[in-house]
Amino acid sequence: MAMLGGFSAAQHKKNVSDGSNDVSEFVCPVCLEIFDSPVTTQCGHTFCQSCLQECLRPQKPVCAVCRAGLGHWTKATELEMVIQSSVAACKGCGAQVGLSQMRSHTAACSKYQEYIEEGVRTTAQSQAAIISPVPNRFTFTCPYCNCQNLDQDGLVEHCTSQHARDTRQVVCPICASMPWGDPNYRSADFFQHLKIRHTFSYDTFVDYSTDEHTMIQEALQRSLLDN
């Protein structure tokens, strides 16, 4: 019998149904919701089928968990069967809900939304307490000569003035630092990329450490551990 996180599928079904409410083994690491049509990659990580499709968008797709190359995957049939036959309590209202229906339930449950909002506020306060107010915290290294400690504008100016004739394909360090960035993707025309993508400072619009999506994800992760 296939094993899920060290327990058999039958054990998982019993544990969740008996009220232990540990649903972490049934949560997709990308969307942080109960698996929907789960598939397992060759590196052993499981995602919703739609979330896996998002991982396949880059030219060189990699696993969202371990960054291994994505070549093939299989449908996690046994896991899907366990989800279809198991129940757990909603973290908001406490109602017992089938795992396969948990997504739609929590989307409509006002108590669950309040629970998540409180988690987001708590996470934001925790992050704010540890973030240094020093400006220009985020610096980058030139992908051509490894010159360090360049802020975004400095990187653009440095590459334009020092490496304008360099035709090597390089990884954009600004994009690679983003939550959605692919650290293995090499821009075919790095200078055109800089002109199109980095004519403004991301620091103005994005907090690398505490953007809203990250806070929501952290709040969801905490909710999974809150038994």
matplotlib code that plots the C-alpha trace (Angstrom):
import matplotlib.pyplot as plt

x = [0.0, 1.3, 2.6, 1.7, 4.1, 5.0, 1.4, -0.7, -3.7, -6.0, -4.3, -4.7, -8.4, -8.9, -6.9, -8.7, -12.1, -11.6, -11.0, -7.2, -7.7, -4.2, -4.8, -1.3, -0.6, -3.6, -2.5, -0.9, 2.4, 1.6, -1.9, -2.0, -5.5, -6.7, -5.4, -7.6, -6.9, -3.5, -0.5, 2.9, 6.2, 9.1, 10.9, 8.2, 6.3, 2.5, 0.6, -2.9, -3.0, -3.7, -0.8, 1.6, 0.6, 1.7, 5.1, 5.4, 5.2, 8.9, 11.2, 12.9, 10.2, 11.2, 9.5, 8.1, 9.4, 12.9, 13.7, 14.4, 13.6, 10.1, 10.0, 7.0, 4.3, 1.5, -2.0, -2.1, -5.1, -4.9, -4.4, -7.5, -9.5, -8.6, -9.5, -12.9, -13.7, -12.3, -13.6, -12.1, -13.2, -13.3, -10.8, -13.3, -16.7, -15.7, -18.1, -17.1, -16.6, -15.5, -12.0, -13.1, -15.6, -13.3, -12.2, -15.8, -16.7, -13.9, -14.5, -18.0, -17.4, -17.2, -15.7, -12.9, -12.2, -12.0, -9.6, -7.3, -7.5, -6.5, -3.6, -2.5, -2.5, -0.5, 2.0, 2.3, 3.0, 5.6, 7.4, 7.2, 9.0, 12.0, 12.4, 15.2, 14.1, 17.4, 16.6, 17.7, 18.0, 18.0, 21.1, 22.1, 25.3, 26.2, 25.6, 28.6, 31.4, 30.0, 30.3, 28.3, 26.0, 24.2, 20.7, 18.3, 19.0, 22.7, 22.6, 20.8, 23.3, 26.3, 25.3, 24.4, 27.7, 30.1, 28.6, 26.5, 28.4, 28.5, 26.2, 26.3, 22.9, 22.6, 20.2, 18.5, 19.3, 16.3, 13.8, 15.6, 15.1, 11.3, 9.0, 7.9, 11.4, 13.2, 16.9, 17.8, 16.2, 18.7, 17.5, 18.3, 18.6, 19.4, 19.6, 16.2, 14.9, 16.2, 14.6, 11.2, 11.0, 13.1, 12.6, 11.1, 12.1, 10.3, 11.0, 8.3, 5.7, 6.9, 8.1, 10.2, 9.7, 6.1, 4.0, 0.3, 0.5, 3.4, 1.6, -1.6, 0.5, 2.2, -1.2, -2.5, 0.6, 0.1, -3.6, -2.5, -0.4, -3.1, -4.9]
y = [0.0, 3.4, 5.5, 9.1, 10.9, 7.7, 6.5, 4.2, 5.6, 3.7, 5.2, 8.7, 8.1, 6.9, 9.7, 12.5, 11.0, 10.4, 14.1, 14.5, 17.1, 16.9, 17.6, 18.7, 15.6, 16.5, 20.1, 21.2, 23.0, 25.5, 26.7, 25.5, 24.0, 20.4, 18.6, 18.8, 16.0, 15.3, 14.2, 13.1, 14.0, 11.8, 13.5, 12.3, 15.6, 15.9, 18.9, 19.7, 19.0, 22.7, 23.8, 21.5, 23.1, 26.4, 24.8, 23.8, 27.3, 28.2, 27.0, 24.7, 23.6, 22.6, 21.2, 23.9, 22.1, 20.7, 22.5, 19.2, 19.1, 18.1, 15.3, 13.1, 12.5, 10.2, 10.6, 10.1, 7.8, 6.4, 9.8, 11.1, 8.2, 9.0, 12.6, 11.6, 9.4, 11.5, 14.4, 17.1, 20.1, 23.6, 25.8, 28.6, 27.2, 23.8, 22.0, 18.5, 18.7, 16.2, 16.9, 16.9, 19.7, 21.7, 24.2, 25.2, 25.2, 27.5, 29.9, 30.5, 30.2, 33.7, 32.3, 30.7, 34.0, 35.8, 33.1, 33.6, 37.4, 37.2, 34.9, 37.4, 40.3, 38.2, 37.3, 40.9, 42.1, 39.3, 40.2, 44.0, 43.3, 41.7, 43.8, 46.3, 49.8, 50.3, 51.4, 49.5, 46.3, 44.2, 44.2, 42.1, 40.7, 41.5, 38.3, 39.1, 40.1, 39.2, 42.8, 42.8, 45.1, 46.8, 48.0, 47.6, 50.9, 50.4, 47.0, 48.4, 51.2, 49.0, 46.4, 49.0, 50.9, 47.9, 45.0, 46.4, 44.4, 41.1, 38.6, 35.9, 34.6, 35.2, 34.8, 38.0, 38.4, 40.7, 38.2, 35.2, 36.9, 37.1, 34.5, 33.5, 33.7, 30.9, 30.9, 28.8, 30.9, 32.7, 35.7, 35.5, 39.3, 40.5, 44.2, 44.2, 42.3, 45.0, 47.7, 46.1, 44.5, 46.7, 50.4, 50.9, 49.7, 46.6, 47.9, 50.5, 47.9, 44.6, 43.8, 40.8, 39.5, 40.4, 40.7, 39.9, 36.5, 35.4, 36.5, 34.6, 31.5, 31.7, 32.2, 29.1, 27.1, 28.1, 27.1, 23.6, 23.3, 24.7, 21.6]
z = [0.0, -0.8, 2.1, 2.7, 5.0, 6.9, 7.4, 5.3, 3.4, 5.8, 8.8, 7.4, 6.7, 10.3, 11.9, 10.1, 10.5, 14.2, 14.8, 15.0, 12.3, 11.0, 7.3, 6.4, 4.4, 2.2, 1.5, -1.8, -1.2, -4.0, -3.3, 0.4, 0.0, 0.0, -3.1, -6.2, -8.7, -7.0, -9.1, -7.9, -9.7, -10.3, -7.4, -5.0, -4.4, -4.9, -6.2, -7.5, -11.2, -12.0, -9.7, -11.5, -14.7, -13.3, -12.5, -16.2, -17.6, -17.5, -20.3, -17.8, -15.4, -11.9, -8.9, -6.6, -3.5, -4.4, -7.7, -9.4, -13.2, -14.0, -16.6, -15.8, -13.1, -12.2, -10.9, -7.1, -7.2, -3.7, -2.2, -4.1, -2.8, 0.8, 0.3, -1.1, 1.9, 4.8, 6.8, 9.0, 11.0, 9.4, 11.2, 11.3, 12.2, 13.4, 11.2, 10.0, 6.3, 3.7, 2.6, -1.1, -0.2, 2.1, -0.6, -1.4, 2.3, 3.4, 0.5, 1.7, 5.5, 7.1, 10.2, 8.3, 6.5, 9.9, 11.1, 8.1, 8.4, 12.0, 11.0, 8.3, 10.9, 13.3, 10.7, 9.5, 13.1, 13.6, 10.3, 11.1, 14.4, 12.8, 9.6, 9.7, 8.6, 6.7, 3.2, 0.1, 2.0, -1.2, -3.3, -6.2, -7.8, -11.5, -13.5, -15.7, -13.4, -9.9, -8.7, -5.5, -3.4, -6.3, -5.7, -8.6, -10.2, -9.7, -11.3, -14.4, -14.6, -14.1, -16.7, -19.2, -18.8, -18.3, -20.2, -23.0, -25.6, -23.7, -25.5, -22.9, -21.7, -18.0, -15.1, -14.0, -10.3, -9.7, -11.1, -9.4, -6.0, -6.5, -5.0, -8.5, -10.0, -11.7, -10.7, -13.7, -16.4, -18.7, -20.6, -24.3, -24.4, -20.9, -21.7, -23.5, -20.4, -18.1, -20.3, -20.3, -16.8, -14.6, -15.5, -12.0, -8.6, -7.3, -3.8, -4.4, -5.1, -3.6, -0.1, -0.8, 2.8, 3.6, 0.4, 1.0, -0.7, 1.5, 4.6, 3.6, 2.9, 6.3, 8.0, 6.2, 7.1, 10.8, 10.6, 9.6, 12.7, 15.0, 16.3]

ax = plt.figure().add_subplot(projection="3d")
ax.plot(x, y, z, "-o")
ax.set_aspect("equal")
plt.show()
